[in-house]
Amino acid sequence: MKCLIVAAGQGARLREKGQLKPLIEIKGVPLIERVIKRARSGGVDAFWVVSGYRGDELRMELDAFSARENLRIDHIVNESWDRANGLSVLKAKPYLNEPFLLTMCDHLLDPEIFRRLMSVPAEPDTVTLAVDFNIDRQLNDLEDVTRVKCSGGFIHHIGKVIRDFNALDTGLFLCTPAMFDALEESQAGGDDSISGAMNVLARRNKARTFDIQDRVWIDVDDPAAFGKAERLLETGLL
């Protein structure tokens, strides 16, 4: 299965660690390389990466990594990288017309999450989000993480500021092309984000959930999260 990775943003909150977020090294390995290697260990066999901010630099490094690892990595360019992340996903519409995984360049996940999610049937016209019900685990900042209200395997609402929630968005999705249609509809309503598209699908009962159970993940979005990720890697918990 192919995996689309969003890596177009500026990543300003992690600027003290490096100028280009996907290439910031964590325990000696660039962040995006760790994301790709984990997905590959989970069974992904090809990658599309959406670049934007300082894209030439990122694409050059990824091409070198691709050659070293004998791994297919194709590029998609988002020149409007300063807009919400849904626009980066929408740029992939001409290239992906079958089920695919979607993840972020700064989310480190246990490879088993990829493996288990890929085993879930991709129902037509649906998108399935891997969610974490362990909201008290404190690996991810509840003030920053995207929150999810869900039950019975369906998402009812998703967003960073919703007050009524019982799960966290891990940033890993099993998509069908319905994701692109939902992104276009959400964008027409003024919301360029992935969460906006998921809310469109939720209103139609087409936004599904997959419980990661006790598996570990972390959004490496700021220095505090970076430190947590380093400790998880040191201890072998991630």
N, C-alpha and C positions, 0 to 999 in steps of 0.2 A: 504494500500500500504506500501511496505517496503522502508526504507530510509537507504542509505549507507552514513556513515560519515567518512571523512578522518581526522585522528587524529594521524598521524605517525611522523610528523616532530618535530624538536627540538624547534622551536619557540624562537630563541635566542633574537630577538628584544624586547621581552616582559620579558626577564629574570629578570629584576629588580622587577617585580611583583611576581615572583615565579619560581621554578625550572622546573615545568612541565606545559606547557601552557594550556592544556585542563582542568587542575585542579585548575588553578588560579581563586580565588574567585573574583567575581564582584558583589558588594553590597551583600556580604555574601553567594553567590551561585556560585559553580564552573562553569566555562564558558561552558563546554560541557553539564552540566546538564541544563543550560539555553537553549542551542541549542536543546536538546532533548525535553524538555518540550514545547518549542514553536512549534516544528514539531508535537508533539503529539496533542497539542491544535488545530493544523491545519488539523488533521485527519490521521496522520501516526499511524500505529498500531504495527509496529515491526522495529527493528533497527539492522543494522550490523555496527560495528565500526572497522576501520582499525587502529591498533596501531603499534608502532615501537619503537621510542626513549622512554626509561624507560617504556616499554610496560607492564611489570609485575605489576608495581605500578598502571598504569591506568586501567588495566583489573580488578584488585582487587577492586578498587574504583567503577568501573562501575557495577561489580557484586553486590556490596552492595546497590548501587542505584537502580538497577533492582529489587532486593528483596524488598526494601522499597516501590517502586512504583508499584509493581506487573506488571512489564513491560518486554517484551522480548527484550534482547540485546544479540546478538551473536557477537563473536570475529573473526577477521581476522588479522593475523600477517604479517607485512611487515618488514623483517629483513634488507632490503636495504632502510631504512627510510631516508637516507641522499641524495637520488636521488629525481627527480622531482615527483610531486604529482600524475601524471598519473599512475605510477607504483603501487601506493596504490590502485587505482581504479581497475587496471587490476588483482590484487590479488583476487578480488571478483568474477571473471568470473565463477569459478566452482559452485558458490552458487546462482547466480541471473540470471535466464533465462526468466524473464518476466519484464514488465515495472517496474521501480523503481525510486525513487528520489535519488539524490546525492547532498550532501552539505558538508560544511567544519566545523571543530570543533570551529572555531573562528569567524564565521559569524552569527550575531544575526539578525533575520528577523521577521517582523510582521507575526504572524501565518496565517493571511489572505492570504499572498502570497503563502504559502504551499497549503492552501485550494483551491485557484483559479487555481494554476498550476495543481493540481491533477484532476481538472475538465476538463482539456484540453485532447482531445483524443491523445493517444500516437501512432502516425502514424508509421507504420512499417519502420524499417531501419532509423529512425530519432532520433535526440536528440534535445530537446527544452531547451533553456537557458532563465531563468528569467532575464530580462535586465531592467536597470534604465536609462530612457532618461533624467532625471533631473541632468544633468552633472554639473550644476551650484549650486547645493544644498549645496555643501561643507561639507557634512558629512564624505565623504571618500576622501582620499588624491589622487588627480589625477596623482601624480608622482609615486604612488605605486599600484593603483588599475588596474585591467585588463580592457583594453579598447575594445570596440566592434564597428565595422562598419557594419551597417545593414540597410535593407530597405525591405518593402513589406513582413515582417514576416520572412525574411531569413538573416542569418549571411553571410557576405562577407569576413570578416577578423576579427581576434581576437588576442590580445597580449598586453603585458605591454608597449611596446615601439612604437606601431603604432601611427603615427601622425594624420591620417585621421580617426576620430571616432565620433560617435554621441550617444553612450550609454555606460553604465558601466555593467560589469559582476558582478552579485550579488552572485555568487557562488552556486546557486541553479539550478539544472538541472532535467528535466524529461527525463529519459534515457530508451532506449530499448537496447537489447544486441548488437545493432550496435555500441554502445560506445566501447565495448571491441575490436571489429574488427578494429575500427579506431585507438584505442590506440596501437594495435599491428603494424599497418601500420606506424603510426607516429614514434613509437619506432624503427622500422627497418630503418627509415630515420634519426635517431639520436636525436629525440625529445621525451623525456619521459613525457611531460606535458599534462595536460588535454586540454590546449589551442591548443597544437599540434594536438590532436585528433579532436577537433572541426574544425580546419582549414582543415583537411582531409575531414570531412563531409561537410564543406562549399563548397568545390570545386565540390561536387556532388549535391548541393542544398538539402542537408539532415540535415543541421543545422538550426533549427527554433528558433524564438524568442517569448517570452511572456513578454508583457509590464506590469510592476508592478504598473504603474501609480503613484499615490501619496503615496503609501505605503513606510514605512521607513525600512531601513536596515543599518548595519554598519559592516565593517571588523575590528575586534579588533586585530590588528596586531602589534601595538606599543604603548608606553605610551600615546601619544597624542590621539590616537583612543580610548584607554581605558578610558581616562578622558571624551571624548565625549559620550561614551556609558553609563558611570555612570550618566551623566547629563540627557541623554535621558530616562534612567530608572527612575530617580528621578522625572522627570516631567510627566511621563506616556506617552511620545511620542513613546516609543518603548516597 
